[in-house]
């Protein structure tokens, strides 16, 4: 695990075992309909697809439709971000879930960030 750098969000700190945390992260990403692939054991690269015009729930392929916020807080465009579990320096068995925006609208990313944290 890499060491955390930068500001810490108190709501993303955990003392649970890393495999358990990553299993929960995968489950939440699945629930939200976000595509992701493992970049390493503790880092995922994620993509929330752009909002389609019609429908909701399950699309024609039977794949879960991604979650979107209302128009005021989420433009519904594609957002690329990473989710990585890092350890906090000098605190034994304490970790941070780092969620970083790579591409996409800042408001849409903030909606996803807040949704993932919950």
C-alpha positions in Angstrom: 0.0 0.0 0.0 1.2 3.5 -0.8 1.4 6.2 1.8 -1.4 8.8 1.7 -0.4 12.3 0.6 -2.4 15.5 0.7 -5.4 16.5 2.8 -7.4 13.9 4.6 -11.2 13.5 4.5 -12.2 12.2 7.9 -15.1 10.3 6.4 -12.8 8.1 4.3 -10.6 6.9 7.1 -10.9 3.2 8.2 -9.2 0.7 10.4 -10.8 -2.4 8.7 -8.5 -4.9 6.9 -7.6 -3.8 3.3 -9.1 -6.9 1.6 -12.4 -6.2 3.4 -12.3 -2.5 2.4 -11.7 -3.3 -1.2 -14.5 -5.9 -1.3 -16.9 -3.2 0.0 -15.6 -0.6 -2.5 -16.2 -3.1 -5.4 -19.7 -3.8 -4.1 -20.6 -0.1 -3.8 -19.2 0.6 -7.3 -21.3 -2.2 -8.7 -24.4 -0.9 -6.9 -23.9 2.5 -8.5 -23.5 1.0 -11.9 -19.9 2.3 -12.3 -17.5 0.4 -14.6 -14.1 -0.2 -13.0 -11.0 -2.3 -13.5 -8.1 -3.0 -11.1 -5.0 -1.1 -11.8 -3.4 -2.8 -8.8 -4.6 -4.8 -5.8 -5.6 -1.6 -4.0 -6.4 0.8 -6.8 -9.3 0.9 -9.3 -9.8 3.1 -12.3 -13.5 3.9 -12.7 -15.7 5.4 -15.4 -19.3 6.5 -15.0 -20.8 6.7 -18.5 -22.6 9.7 -19.9 -26.3 9.9 -19.2 -28.5 8.5 -21.9 -31.6 10.4 -23.1 -34.3 8.0 -22.1 -34.8 5.1 -19.6 -33.3 4.3 -16.3 -32.7 1.2 -14.2 -31.5 -1.5 -16.5 -30.5 -0.8 -20.1 -31.2 -3.0 -23.2 -28.2 -5.2 -22.5 -29.4 -6.0 -19.0 -26.5 -4.0 -17.5 -27.2 -1.7 -14.5 -27.6 1.9 -15.4 -25.2 4.3 -13.6 -26.5 6.5 -10.8 -27.0 10.2 -11.7 -27.9 13.2 -9.5 -30.4 15.9 -10.4 -29.5 18.5 -13.1 -28.4 21.1 -10.6 -25.7 19.0 -9.1 -24.8 16.5 -11.8 -24.5 17.4 -15.5 -24.7 13.6 -16.3 -21.5 13.6 -18.4 -18.8 11.0 -18.3 -16.6 11.0 -15.2 -13.3 9.2 -14.8 -11.8 8.8 -11.4 -9.7 6.4 -9.3 -10.3 4.8 -6.0 -7.2 3.8 -4.0 -6.6 2.5 -0.5 -3.6 4.1 1.0 -2.1 3.8 4.4 -1.7 6.7 6.8 1.9 7.3 7.7 2.8 6.6 11.4 -0.6 5.3 12.2 -0.6 1.5 12.4 -3.5 -0.3 10.6 -5.2 3.0 9.7 -6.1 3.6 6.0 -7.6 6.2 3.8 -9.8 5.6 0.7 -8.5 8.2 -1.8 -11.0 9.1 -4.5 -9.4 11.3 -7.2 -11.0 12.9 -10.3 -9.2 12.1 -13.6 -11.6 13.6 -16.1 -15.0 15.1 -16.2 -17.2 17.8 -14.8 -16.3 18.8 -11.2 -19.9 19.0 -10.0 -20.7 15.5 -11.4 -17.5 14.2 -9.7 -18.5 15.8 -6.4 -21.9 14.1 -6.6 -20.2 10.7 -7.2 -17.6 11.4 -4.4 -20.4 12.2 -1.9 -22.4 9.2 -3.0 -19.4 6.9 -2.7 -18.6 8.2 0.8 -22.1 7.5 2.1 
